[in-house]
Amino acid sequence: MAEQDIIEETETNVVFVTISETASISVKNVIKEQNRTDLFLRLFVQSAYGALSFGMALDSRKSDDDQICLVDDIEVRIDRISFPYLEGANVDYVQSDEKSGFQITSPNAHLLAQGAAAGCGSCSGGAGCC
């Protein structure tokens, strides 16, 4: 899919996530370091240790049923199963003495059976974890 196609495709879709300025800069830097033009940010719900949590990764594999939006020049995709949990989510990058990394919060976290952890998910698409 060409860059022009992405823009045309997302114009009909509502922006369904927000990305903080700090997170946006961090994601763009990781994409730039990968030196690949086919990467986008994938948000998803994953199962770990019997609970569901939010995850994110740079990916290059697209699915026809992905929800797509463009946020601050970052293509964001969420699969159809994860979308109800992540619609309205915010991606942030937090840095403190105790921890640093990406944090995903969602107003729909209550839909997860045992709450939602946040963080960087498993790496996919051969791009590495963001």
Sequence and secondary structure as in RCSB ss.txt:
>XXXX:A:sequence
MAEQDIIEETETNVVFVTISETASISVKNVIKEQNRTDLFLRLFVQSAYGALSFGMALDSRKSDDDQICLVDDIE
VRIDRISFPYLEGANVDYVQSDEKSGFQITSPNAHLLAQGAAAGCGSCSGGAGCC
>XXXX:A:secstr
  HHHHHHHHHTS   EEE HHHHHHHHHHHHHHT SS EEEEEEEEETTEEEEEEEEE    TT EEEEETTEE
EEE TTTHHHHTTEEEEEEE SS EEEEEE TTGGGSTT    S     TTS   
